[in-house]
Amino acid sequence: MHALPALMSALVTVAAVSTARAEDLPTYYFPERTLCTALVDFQKNRRELQKLSRAERNQLIARELVREFVTNGKKKCENVSLVRVQAIYIPGTDNYGRPDFPNRINLLRLEGAPEDFTAAGNNKDLPAAIKVTTFE
């Protein structure tokens, strides 16, 4: 009987985090020769994400990382053979007002070919070709 409020709370939390789509998340792209790295900052959703189980959080973050690449990354990462899309928390800014990358907290990284990310955007599950690394 007490499980229902906890379940409802978890569903509300997932819904609240899900509304923060990739276009709302600050993302920084670093294309270099054949590799493109994208850092997606989930800091503004940190409190909601921490309420989820690790599995739920990783699944939600992975889905948003794929969505970010499919929505924006294909244009920003043209002519590369390897893509890394990484979820991070950036806790603030440095003395110059820039994102404080040295103090970031790494959450999850997806790595694969651009076409693997495109395929993942069309499927419910990640293709096996996309390597998943968790940092927690």
C-alpha positions in Angstrom: 0.0 0.0 0.0 2.9 2.4 0.7 4.6 1.6 -2.6 2.0 3.5 -4.7 3.1 7.0 -3.5 6.8 6.1 -4.1 5.9 4.8 -7.6 3.8 7.9 -8.4 6.7 10.1 -7.2 9.2 8.2 -9.4 6.8 8.6 -12.4 6.4 12.4 -11.8 10.2 12.7 -11.5 10.8 10.8 -14.8 8.2 13.0 -16.5 9.8 16.2 -15.2 13.3 15.2 -16.4 11.9 13.9 -19.7 10.5 17.4 -20.4 14.1 18.7 -20.5 14.8 17.6 -24.1 18.2 17.8 -25.8 17.4 21.2 -27.2 17.1 22.6 -23.7 20.4 21.1 -22.4 23.6 23.2 -22.8 25.9 21.2 -25.2 29.5 21.9 -26.1 30.9 20.4 -29.3 34.6 19.8 -29.9 35.3 18.4 -33.5 38.8 17.3 -34.1 39.9 15.6 -37.4 38.1 12.3 -37.3 36.7 12.5 -33.7 33.9 14.7 -32.4 33.2 15.1 -28.7 30.0 16.6 -27.4 29.6 17.4 -23.7 25.9 17.7 -22.6 25.4 19.5 -19.3 22.6 18.0 -17.1 23.3 20.2 -14.1 19.9 22.0 -14.2 18.3 18.5 -13.9 20.6 17.2 -11.3 18.2 17.1 -8.4 15.5 15.2 -10.4 18.1 12.8 -11.9 19.5 11.9 -8.5 16.0 10.8 -7.4 16.0 8.0 -10.0 17.6 4.6 -9.7 21.0 4.3 -11.4 19.5 2.2 -14.2 16.6 4.6 -14.8 19.0 7.6 -14.8 21.4 5.9 -17.2 18.6 4.9 -19.5 17.2 8.4 -19.5 20.6 10.1 -20.0 21.5 7.7 -22.9 18.2 8.5 -24.6 18.9 12.2 -24.3 22.5 11.9 -25.5 21.3 10.1 -28.7 18.6 12.7 -29.2 21.1 15.5 -28.9 23.4 14.0 -31.5 20.6 13.2 -33.9 19.1 16.7 -33.5 22.2 18.8 -33.6 25.4 16.7 -33.7 25.1 15.5 -37.3 25.6 19.1 -38.5 28.3 20.0 -36.0 30.2 16.7 -36.4 30.4 16.4 -40.1 33.1 14.1 -41.7 34.1 12.3 -38.6 34.4 8.6 -38.1 34.0 8.5 -34.3 31.6 10.4 -32.0 31.7 10.7 -28.2 28.7 12.1 -26.5 29.2 12.6 -22.8 26.7 13.5 -20.0 28.2 15.7 -17.4 27.3 18.1 -14.5 29.1 21.4 -14.7 28.7 22.9 -11.2 29.2 26.5 -12.3 31.5 28.9 -14.0 35.1 29.9 -13.7 36.4 33.4 -12.8 35.8 34.5 -16.4 32.2 33.3 -16.6 33.0 30.3 -18.7 31.7 26.8 -18.0 33.9 25.2 -15.3 35.0 22.2 -17.3 37.9 21.2 -15.0 35.4 20.6 -12.1 32.9 18.8 -14.2 31.4 15.5 -13.0 31.3 12.8 -15.6 28.1 10.7 -15.7 27.9 8.6 -18.8 29.6 8.4 -22.3 28.4 6.9 -25.5 30.9 6.3 -28.2 30.4 5.1 -31.8 30.2 5.9 -35.4 27.8 8.7 -36.5 25.6 6.2 -38.4 25.3 4.1 -35.1 23.8 7.2 -33.4 21.4 7.8 -36.3 20.3 4.1 -36.1 19.9 4.5 -32.3 17.6 7.5 -32.9 15.3 5.3 -34.9 15.2 2.4 -32.3 14.2 1.9 -28.7 17.5 0.2 -27.8 21.1 1.2 -28.4 22.9 -0.7 -31.1 25.6 -3.0 -29.8 28.2 -0.9 -31.8 27.7 2.0 -29.4 30.1 1.7 -26.4 28.6 2.8 -23.1 30.8 3.9 -20.2 29.5 4.9 -16.8 31.5 6.9 -14.3 29.6 6.3 -11.1 
